[in-house]
Amino acid sequence: MSDIMRAIPFAELLTHSLREYREKKELYAVPVADVPVNAKMTVAERPLSCPIGPAAGPHTQLAQNLIAGFGAGARVFELKTVQILYGEQLGIQKPCIWTGDEAYNIEWSTELTIAGARDEYIRAYIVMHLLAKEFGLDADFQFHASVGYNLEGIQSPTVDGFLNAMHDASQIEAWKEAIDWTLAHLDLFEHVDADFVRSIDPCIAKVITLSTMHGCPADEIERIATYLLTEKGFHTYIKCNPTLIGYEGVKSLLDELGYGYIAFDTTHFDHDLKLDDALAMLRRLRETAAAHGRIFGVKLTNTFPVQIKRGELAGDAMYMSGKPLFPLAIGVARILSEAFDGELPISFSGGIDLHNVTEVLACGIAPVTVATLLLKAGGYKNLTKLAKAMPETIPTKVDVKRLAALCDSIPGDDYYHKKADRPRPAHPDDFPPACFKCKNCVDVCPNRANYPIPELKMAIHIDAYCNECGNCACLCPFGIIPYRDKFTLFSCEEDFVNSTNDGFLGREKYRWHGEVGTDFANLPEELRKAIDAVLG
């Protein structure tokens, strides 16, 4: 198959979403949830009804990902990091995600072009506003942009243009096309009129997260953050690394929790930002932000770089996330909160799940975003569970004593101790081409590339949505590799030719058992029914 993702046109995004909501109350196979608003906040001058959502990563790369998260109840979306490299320049080997008790990845920014990423975010933003208005959904959501990885790249014309579009997308062609198309098709709606369409605020994001590579010098980080605060006018959070708690602290904690097999040395600890330098830098940046009327805070934390020793992924290095990252990230939160007496705003992403989200928010750490949890069983539906676990109130500053107590409780909490990974079953010799045994691959795909046909008890694969991340294969309890084994819908001749998957290119041709044909009567009846269900 092809790992090239192809954007869904705005008209298709919107009409599909409207139809799916009306028929099933779902958005891209995710049940639409009622969002609790008991802990409503104001962040960066905008209301935020639920400070929970997907982190910058596989769940915020494509428009349909963002729409699916919105349906699940997320209201803060950290858009996948944009920088000057993309596509093949990134050198990402596939598969790039491995999910077990913890998770690992070797991908680190959007695979789309900068303009392509910008347009995906614009399309999703407009669709979400239209859906909220049409169906009476809570519309107090926020997009937070993310950029990296050095000042030269961020100041390049392409990334600078992206930042300008986040401030005001009204002159971007994707914005104009979406607005014009909607105005020309108001008959699709009952509660959306022209005045509402024209009133949608073209400011996509007021908040930006700065993500720098491990080893980035302190003065470079400070220059970038200063530039974003003062010259670009963004409320700014900078990602900090778990290495701030030191090699011995990380090593002893992971050993105690049963993750002693995770391999790393002192390299990143030697080259990453040191705590004293970080504290001095954060104090200066807080002063700069205050002088310019901006919010400044930290995002905790980056993933943790480790060595590949057990063949989880290709190469020799990967990034660890999930359950074992939480003790490290919350430890950094404690150190920084104690240093700033709880006054430093913290956005959190390191290993949040249902076990800890309530207490983290109750400590005054918000917003919180997740990635690994959404890669596990339930997928986007886990956002609904997190939203329903919000505390009654969220403090406006960090409760340092409560945070310290949370950190101290971790070693004695059995939940954080390593659990055995489920053995990976062998790949079966025979398998249903539209397998629907458990629907796991549908739920755990970030890109919604495994499409369910419940009335037929089938699911097919959509090539155009897939980047071969491999997560569906990790979570398949039957040993199937869904993105290769499932009967596949192709959107163009190029992808059909470049793939070996059995599947179909519209009603033009198909491939079955490796042979290409045009007489669809030769396909099994169940696959003909699946094709009819998908194509209409």
C-alpha positions as CSV (number, residue, x, y, z in Angstrom):
1,M,0.0,0.0,0.0
2,S,1.0,3.7,-0.2
3,D,1.9,5.7,2.9
4,I,0.9,8.9,1.2
5,M,-2.0,10.6,3.0
6,R,-4.4,12.6,0.8
7,A,-6.5,15.4,2.2
8,I,-10.2,15.1,2.2
9,P,-11.8,18.0,0.3
10,F,-13.7,20.4,2.4
11,A,-17.1,19.6,0.8
12,E,-16.6,15.9,1.5
13,L,-15.5,16.5,5.1
14,L,-18.5,18.6,5.8
15,T,-21.2,16.6,4.0
16,H,-19.8,13.3,5.4
17,S,-19.9,14.8,9.0
18,L,-23.4,16.2,8.6
19,R,-24.7,12.9,7.2
20,E,-22.9,10.7,9.8
21,Y,-24.1,12.8,12.7
22,R,-27.7,12.8,11.5
23,E,-27.8,9.1,10.8
24,K,-25.7,7.7,13.7
25,K,-24.7,10.7,16.0
26,E,-21.1,9.8,15.1
27,L,-18.2,11.7,13.6
28,Y,-15.8,9.5,11.7
29,A,-17.0,6.4,13.5
30,V,-16.6,8.1,16.9
31,P,-19.8,8.5,19.0
32,V,-20.5,12.2,19.7
33,A,-20.4,12.9,23.4
34,D,-22.1,15.6,25.5
35,V,-19.2,17.7,27.0
36,P,-19.3,18.5,30.7
37,V,-18.8,22.2,31.2
38,N,-18.5,22.3,35.0
39,A,-14.8,23.2,34.9
40,K,-15.0,25.9,32.1
41,M,-11.9,28.0,31.8
42,T,-10.6,31.0,30.0
43,V,-7.3,30.4,28.3
44,A,-5.5,33.0,26.2
45,E,-8.6,35.4,26.2
46,R,-10.9,32.6,24.9
47,P,-13.4,30.3,26.7
48,L,-12.5,26.7,27.0
49,S,-15.3,24.4,28.1
50,C,-13.2,21.2,28.6
51,P,-9.4,21.5,29.0
52,I,-8.8,18.0,27.6
53,G,-7.8,16.9,24.1
54,P,-5.3,15.3,21.8
55,A,-1.6,16.2,22.0
56,A,0.5,17.3,19.0
57,G,0.9,13.9,17.3
58,P,-0.9,11.4,15.1
59,H,-4.3,12.5,16.3
60,T,-4.0,16.1,15.2
61,Q,-2.4,15.8,11.8
62,L,-5.4,15.4,9.5
63,A,-8.7,17.3,9.5
64,Q,-10.8,14.1,10.1
65,N,-8.7,13.4,13.2
66,L,-9.5,16.7,14.7
67,I,-13.2,16.3,13.9
68,A,-13.3,12.8,15.5
69,G,-11.7,14.2,18.6
70,F,-14.2,17.0,18.7
71,G,-17.0,14.5,18.5
72,A,-15.5,12.5,21.4
73,G,-15.5,15.6,23.7
74,A,-12.1,17.1,23.3
75,R,-12.1,20.9,23.3
76,V,-8.4,21.7,23.2
77,F,-6.3,20.5,20.2
78,E,-2.6,20.8,20.1
79,L,-2.0,20.7,16.4
80,K,0.8,18.5,15.1
81,T,4.2,20.3,15.0
82,V,5.1,22.2,11.9
83,Q,8.7,22.8,10.8
84,I,10.6,23.3,7.6
85,L,11.2,19.6,6.9
86,Y,8.3,17.3,5.8
87,G,7.5,14.2,4.0
88,E,10.5,12.1,2.8
89,Q,12.9,14.8,4.2
90,L,12.0,13.6,7.7
91,G,13.4,10.1,7.0
92,I,10.7,8.4,9.1
93,Q,10.7,4.7,8.7
94,K,7.4,2.8,8.7
95,P,5.8,1.5,10.9
96,C,6.6,4.4,13.2
97,I,4.5,3.6,16.3
98,W,4.7,0.6,18.7
99,T,2.1,0.4,21.5
100,G,2.2,-2.0,24.5
101,D,2.0,-1.2,28.2
102,E,4.0,1.9,27.2
103,A,4.4,3.3,23.7
104,Y,7.2,4.2,21.4
105,N,7.5,6.3,18.2
106,I,10.0,7.4,15.7
107,E,7.9,10.2,14.2
108,W,8.2,13.8,15.4
109,S,6.4,16.4,13.2
110,T,3.8,16.6,10.5
111,E,4.4,14.6,7.3
112,L,2.4,17.1,5.3
113,T,3.8,20.2,3.6
114,I,3.5,23.4,5.7
115,A,0.7,24.6,3.4
116,G,-0.9,21.2,3.6
117,A,-0.9,21.2,7.4
118,R,-2.2,24.7,7.5
119,D,-5.1,23.8,5.2
120,E,-6.0,20.7,7.2
121,Y,-6.2,22.8,10.4
122,I,-8.3,25.5,8.6
123,R,-10.8,23.0,7.2
124,A,-11.3,21.2,10.5
125,Y,-11.7,24.4,12.4
126,I,-14.5,25.6,10.1
127,V,-16.3,22.2,10.0
128,M,-16.2,22.0,13.8
129,H,-17.8,25.5,14.1
130,L,-20.5,24.6,11.6
131,L,-21.3,21.3,13.3
132,A,-21.5,23.0,16.7
133,K,-24.0,25.5,15.3
134,E,-26.1,23.1,13.4
135,F,-26.4,20.5,16.1
136,G,-26.2,22.6,19.3
137,L,-22.8,21.3,20.3
138,D,-20.5,23.1,22.7
139,A,-18.3,25.4,20.6
140,D,-15.9,26.6,23.2
141,F,-12.9,24.8,21.8
142,Q,-9.3,26.0,21.1
143,F,-6.6,25.1,18.6
144,H,-3.1,25.5,19.9
145,A,-0.4,25.6,17.2
146,S,3.0,23.8,17.6
147,V,6.2,24.8,15.8
148,G,9.9,23.8,15.9
149,Y,12.7,23.3,16.0
150,N,15.1,26.2,15.7
151,L,14.8,30.0,15.2
152,E,16.1,29.9,11.6
153,G,13.4,27.4,10.5
154,I,10.7,29.3,12.4
155,Q,11.7,32.5,10.7
156,S,11.7,30.9,7.3
157,P,9.1,32.3,4.8
158,T,7.0,29.1,4.9
159,V,6.8,28.7,8.6
160,D,6.4,32.4,9.1
161,G,3.5,32.3,6.7
162,F,2.0,29.4,8.7
163,L,2.2,31.5,11.9
164,N,0.6,34.5,10.2
165,A,-2.3,32.2,8.9
166,M,-2.9,30.9,12.5
167,H,-3.4,34.6,13.5
168,D,-5.7,35.3,10.5
169,A,-6.6,32.7,8.0
170,S,-9.1,34.9,6.1
171,Q,-6.8,35.5,3.1
172,I,-5.8,31.9,2.8
173,E,-7.3,30.1,-0.2
174,A,-8.4,27.1,1.8
175,W,-10.4,29.5,4.1
176,K,-12.0,31.3,1.2
177,E,-13.0,28.1,-0.6
178,A,-14.5,26.6,2.5
179,I,-16.5,29.7,3.4
180,D,-17.7,30.3,-0.2
181,W,-18.7,26.6,-0.6
182,T,-20.7,26.7,2.6
183,L,-22.4,29.9,1.6
184,A,-23.4,28.3,-1.7
185,H,-24.8,25.2,0.1
186,L,-26.8,26.7,3.0
187,D,-29.6,24.3,2.1
188,L,-27.6,21.6,3.9
189,F,-28.4,23.2,7.2
190,E,-31.3,24.0,9.4
191,H,-29.6,26.3,11.9
192,V,-26.6,27.8,10.0
193,D,-27.2,30.9,8.0
194,A,-25.0,33.3,6.0
195,D,-24.5,35.6,8.9
196,F,-23.1,32.8,11.1
197,V,-20.8,31.6,8.3
198,R,-19.3,35.0,7.8
199,S,-19.0,35.5,11.6
200,I,-16.6,32.6,12.1
201,D,-13.4,34.0,13.6
202,P,-10.5,33.5,11.2
203,C,-8.0,33.5,14.1
204,I,-7.2,29.8,14.2
205,A,-4.8,29.9,17.2
206,K,-3.7,32.4,19.8
207,V,-1.6,29.9,21.7
208,I,1.6,28.2,20.4
209,T,3.7,25.4,21.8
210,L,7.4,25.6,21.1
211,S,8.9,22.1,20.6
212,T,12.7,22.0,20.3
213,M,15.0,19.0,19.7
214,H,16.8,17.4,22.6
215,G,20.1,19.2,23.1
216,C,18.8,22.6,21.9
217,P,20.8,25.2,23.8
218,A,19.1,27.3,26.4
219,D,19.9,30.6,24.6
220,E,18.3,29.3,21.4
221,I,15.1,28.2,23.2
222,E,14.9,31.7,24.8
223,R,15.4,33.5,21.5
224,I,12.6,31.5,19.9
225,A,10.2,32.0,22.8
226,T,11.0,35.7,22.9
227,Y,10.4,36.0,19.2
228,L,7.0,34.2,19.4
229,L,5.9,36.3,22.4
230,T,7.1,39.7,21.1
231,E,7.3,39.7,17.4
232,K,4.6,37.1,16.5
233,G,2.3,37.9,19.4
234,F,1.4,34.4,20.5
235,H,0.7,33.2,24.1
236,T,3.6,30.8,24.3
237,Y,4.3,27.5,26.1
238,I,7.7,25.8,25.7
239,K,8.1,22.1,25.9
240,C,10.5,20.9,28.6
241,N,12.2,17.5,28.7
242,P,12.0,14.8,31.4
243,T,15.7,14.9,31.6
244,L,15.3,17.9,33.9
245,I,15.0,15.5,36.8
246,G,18.4,14.1,36.1
247,Y,19.8,10.7,35.0
248,E,19.9,9.1,38.4
249,G,16.3,10.3,39.2
250,V,15.0,8.9,35.9
251,K,16.9,5.6,36.2
252,S,16.0,4.9,39.8
253,L,12.3,5.7,39.2
254,L,12.0,3.5,36.1
255,D,13.9,0.7,37.7
256,E,11.6,0.8,40.8
257,L,8.5,0.7,38.6
258,G,9.7,-2.3,36.6
259,Y,10.8,-0.5,33.5
260,G,14.5,-1.2,34.0
261,Y,14.8,-2.9,30.6
262,I,14.3,0.6,28.9
263,A,17.8,1.4,27.6
264,F,19.3,4.9,27.8
265,D,22.5,6.5,28.8
266,T,23.6,10.0,30.0
267,T,23.9,11.5,26.5
268,H,20.7,13.5,26.5
269,F,21.1,14.4,30.1
270,D,24.5,15.8,29.3
271,H,23.3,17.9,26.4
272,D,19.7,18.9,27.3
273,L,18.7,22.0,29.2
274,K,20.0,22.0,32.8
275,L,17.6,22.8,35.7
276,D,19.4,26.0,36.9
277,D,19.6,27.3,33.3
278,A,15.9,26.4,32.8
279,L,14.8,28.2,35.9
280,A,16.7,31.4,35.0
281,M,15.4,31.3,31.5
282,L,11.8,30.8,32.6
283,R,11.9,33.7,35.0
284,R,13.2,36.0,32.2
285,L,10.5,34.8,29.8
286,R,7.8,35.3,32.3
287,E,8.9,38.9,32.6
288,T,9.0,39.3,28.8
289,A,5.5,37.8,28.5
290,A,4.1,40.1,31.2
291,A,5.6,43.2,29.6
292,H,3.8,42.3,26.3
293,G,0.5,41.1,27.8
294,R,1.0,37.5,26.9
295,I,0.7,34.2,28.8
296,F,3.9,32.2,29.2
297,G,4.1,28.7,30.5
298,V,5.6,25.3,30.0
299,K,4.3,22.1,28.3
300,L,5.3,19.0,30.2
301,T,6.9,17.1,28.7
302,N,8.5,16.0,25.6
303,T,8.7,12.2,25.0
304,F,11.8,10.5,26.5
305,P,14.5,9.4,24.0
306,V,15.6,5.8,24.5
307,Q,17.6,3.1,22.6
308,I,16.0,0.4,20.5
309,K,17.3,-2.9,22.0
310,R,14.3,-5.2,21.5
311,G,13.3,-4.6,17.9
312,E,10.1,-2.6,18.6
313,L,10.8,-0.3,15.7
314,A,13.4,0.2,13.0
315,G,16.6,2.0,13.7
316,D,18.6,2.5,16.9
317,A,16.6,5.3,18.8
318,M,13.0,6.0,19.6
319,Y,10.8,8.1,21.9
320,M,9.0,6.6,24.9
321,S,5.6,7.8,26.0
322,G,2.6,6.6,28.0
323,K,2.4,5.2,31.5
324,P,6.1,5.3,32.5
325,L,6.4,8.9,31.2
326,F,3.9,10.1,33.7
327,P,6.1,9.8,36.8
328,L,8.9,11.6,35.0
329,A,6.7,14.4,33.6
330,I,4.8,15.0,36.9
331,G,8.2,15.1,38.6
332,V,9.2,17.9,36.4
333,A,5.9,19.7,37.2
334,R,6.7,19.4,40.9
335,I,10.2,20.8,40.6
336,L,9.0,23.8,38.5
337,S,5.9,24.5,40.6
338,E,8.0,24.5,43.8
339,A,10.4,26.9,42.2
340,F,7.7,29.3,41.1
341,D,5.3,28.8,44.1
342,G,2.6,27.4,41.7
343,E,2.5,30.6,39.6
344,L,4.0,29.1,36.4
345,P,1.2,27.9,34.0
346,I,1.6,24.3,33.1
347,S,0.0,22.4,30.2
348,F,0.5,18.7,30.6
349,S,0.8,15.8,28.3
350,G,3.1,13.1,29.7
351,G,1.1,9.9,30.3
352,I,-2.3,11.3,31.2
353,D,-5.0,8.7,31.4
354,L,-8.2,7.9,33.4
355,H,-6.2,6.9,36.4
356,N,-4.6,10.4,36.9
357,V,-6.5,13.0,34.9
358,T,-8.8,14.1,37.7
359,E,-6.0,14.6,40.2
360,V,-3.7,16.4,37.7
361,L,-6.5,18.9,36.9
362,A,-7.4,19.3,40.5
363,C,-3.7,20.3,41.1
364,G,-4.3,23.2,38.8
365,I,-2.4,21.8,35.9
366,A,-4.3,22.5,32.7
367,P,-5.0,22.0,29.8
368,V,-4.0,18.3,29.5
369,T,-3.5,16.5,26.2
370,V,-3.1,12.9,25.4
371,A,-1.6,10.7,22.6
372,T,-0.7,7.3,23.9
373,L,-4.1,6.7,25.5
374,L,-5.8,7.3,22.2
375,L,-3.6,4.7,20.5
376,K,-4.9,2.0,22.9
377,A,-8.2,0.1,23.0
378,G,-11.1,2.6,22.6
379,G,-9.1,5.1,20.7
380,Y,-10.8,8.5,20.5
381,K,-13.6,7.3,22.8
382,N,-11.1,7.5,25.7
383,L,-11.4,11.3,25.3
384,T,-15.0,11.0,26.4
385,K,-14.0,9.1,29.5
386,L,-11.4,11.7,30.4
387,A,-13.9,14.6,29.9
388,K,-16.4,13.0,32.2
389,A,-13.6,12.6,34.9
390,M,-13.0,16.3,35.2
391,P,-13.1,17.7,38.7
392,E,-15.7,20.2,39.8
393,T,-13.2,23.0,39.8
394,I,-9.7,23.6,38.5
395,P,-7.5,26.0,40.5
396,T,-6.1,29.0,38.8
397,K,-2.6,28.3,40.0
398,V,-0.8,25.0,40.8
399,D,-1.5,23.6,44.3
400,V,2.1,22.7,45.1
401,K,1.3,20.6,48.2
402,R,-1.3,18.5,46.4
403,L,1.1,18.0,43.5
404,A,3.8,16.9,45.8
405,A,1.5,14.4,47.4
406,L,0.6,13.0,44.0
407,C,4.3,12.6,43.1
408,D,5.0,10.9,46.4
409,S,2.2,8.4,45.9
410,I,3.4,7.0,42.6
411,P,6.0,4.4,43.8
412,G,3.4,2.8,46.0
413,D,0.7,2.8,43.4
414,D,0.5,-0.6,41.7
415,Y,-1.0,1.0,38.6
416,Y,2.3,2.5,37.6
417,H,4.3,-0.7,37.9
418,K,5.0,-2.5,34.7
419,K,2.4,-4.9,33.4
420,A,3.1,-7.7,31.0
421,D,2.6,-6.9,27.4
422,R,0.1,-9.0,25.5
423,P,2.0,-11.5,23.3
424,R,1.7,-10.7,19.7
425,P,-0.1,-13.5,17.9
426,A,1.4,-14.9,14.7
427,H,0.1,-13.6,11.4
428,P,-2.7,-16.0,10.3
429,D,-2.5,-17.9,7.0
430,D,-6.1,-17.2,6.4
431,F,-8.2,-14.1,7.5
432,P,-11.4,-12.3,6.4
433,P,-10.5,-9.5,4.0
434,A,-13.0,-7.2,5.6
435,C,-12.5,-8.5,9.2
436,F,-14.9,-7.2,11.8
437,K,-14.1,-9.6,14.6
438,C,-13.4,-6.9,17.2
439,K,-13.4,-3.5,15.5
440,N,-10.2,-2.7,17.4
441,C,-8.4,-1.4,14.3
442,V,-11.3,1.0,13.6
443,D,-11.0,2.5,17.1
444,V,-7.3,2.8,17.4
445,C,-6.5,4.3,14.0
446,P,-5.6,7.9,14.5
447,N,-6.5,8.8,10.9
448,R,-9.8,6.9,10.7
449,A,-8.4,4.7,7.9
450,N,-10.2,1.5,8.9
451,Y,-13.8,2.2,8.0
452,P,-16.6,0.2,9.6
453,I,-19.7,-1.1,7.8
454,P,-21.7,-2.3,10.8
455,E,-24.8,-3.4,8.9
456,L,-22.6,-5.9,7.0
457,K,-20.3,-6.6,9.9
458,M,-17.3,-5.6,7.9
459,A,-14.5,-3.0,7.9
460,I,-12.4,-2.0,4.9
461,H,-9.2,0.0,4.8
462,I,-9.0,3.5,3.2
463,D,-5.6,3.9,1.6
464,A,-5.7,7.7,1.3
465,Y,-6.1,8.2,5.0
466,C,-3.2,5.9,6.1
467,N,0.5,6.7,6.7
468,E,1.4,3.1,7.7
469,C,2.0,4.1,11.4
470,G,1.4,0.5,12.3
471,N,-0.7,1.1,15.4
472,C,-3.6,-1.1,14.2
473,A,-1.2,-4.0,13.8
474,C,0.0,-3.6,17.4
475,L,-3.5,-3.7,18.7
476,C,-4.9,-6.5,16.6
477,P,-5.6,-9.5,18.8
478,F,-5.7,-11.9,15.8
479,G,-2.3,-11.1,14.3
480,I,-3.7,-9.4,11.3
481,I,-1.9,-6.3,9.8
482,P,-5.0,-4.3,8.9
483,Y,-3.4,-1.6,6.8
484,R,-2.0,-4.4,4.6
485,D,-4.4,-7.2,4.9
486,K,-7.8,-5.5,4.8
487,F,-9.7,-5.0,1.5
488,T,-8.7,-1.5,0.5
489,L,-10.4,1.5,-1.1
490,F,-8.0,3.5,-3.3
491,S,-8.6,7.1,-4.3
492,C,-6.4,7.3,-7.3
493,E,-4.6,5.2,-9.9
494,E,-1.1,6.1,-8.5
495,D,-1.9,4.6,-5.1
496,F,-3.6,1.5,-6.6
497,V,-0.5,0.8,-8.8
498,N,1.9,1.4,-6.0
499,S,0.2,-1.0,-3.6
500,T,0.0,-4.8,-3.4
501,N,-3.2,-4.7,-1.2
502,D,-6.3,-6.4,-2.5
503,G,-8.9,-3.7,-3.0
504,F,-10.8,-1.5,-5.4
505,L,-10.3,1.8,-7.3
506,G,-13.9,3.1,-7.4
507,R,-15.9,1.0,-9.8
508,E,-13.1,1.1,-12.4
509,K,-11.0,-1.9,-11.3
510,Y,-10.1,-4.2,-8.4
511,R,-7.3,-6.4,-7.2
512,W,-8.2,-9.8,-5.7
513,H,-5.6,-12.4,-4.7
514,G,-3.1,-10.2,-6.5
515,E,-4.9,-10.2,-9.8
516,V,-6.3,-7.1,-11.4
517,G,-9.8,-7.2,-12.9
518,T,-12.6,-5.0,-14.0
519,D,-15.6,-7.4,-13.8
520,F,-16.7,-7.0,-10.3
521,A,-19.0,-10.0,-10.6
522,N,-15.9,-12.1,-10.1
523,L,-15.5,-10.8,-6.5
524,P,-17.1,-12.6,-3.5
525,E,-20.6,-11.3,-2.8
526,E,-19.6,-10.0,0.6
527,L,-17.0,-7.7,-1.0
528,R,-19.4,-6.5,-3.7
529,K,-21.8,-5.5,-0.9
530,A,-19.0,-3.7,1.0
531,I,-18.1,-1.8,-2.2
532,D,-21.8,-0.8,-2.7
533,A,-22.0,0.3,0.9
534,V,-19.0,2.5,0.6
535,L,-19.6,4.0,-2.8
536,G,-23.3,4.2,-2.6
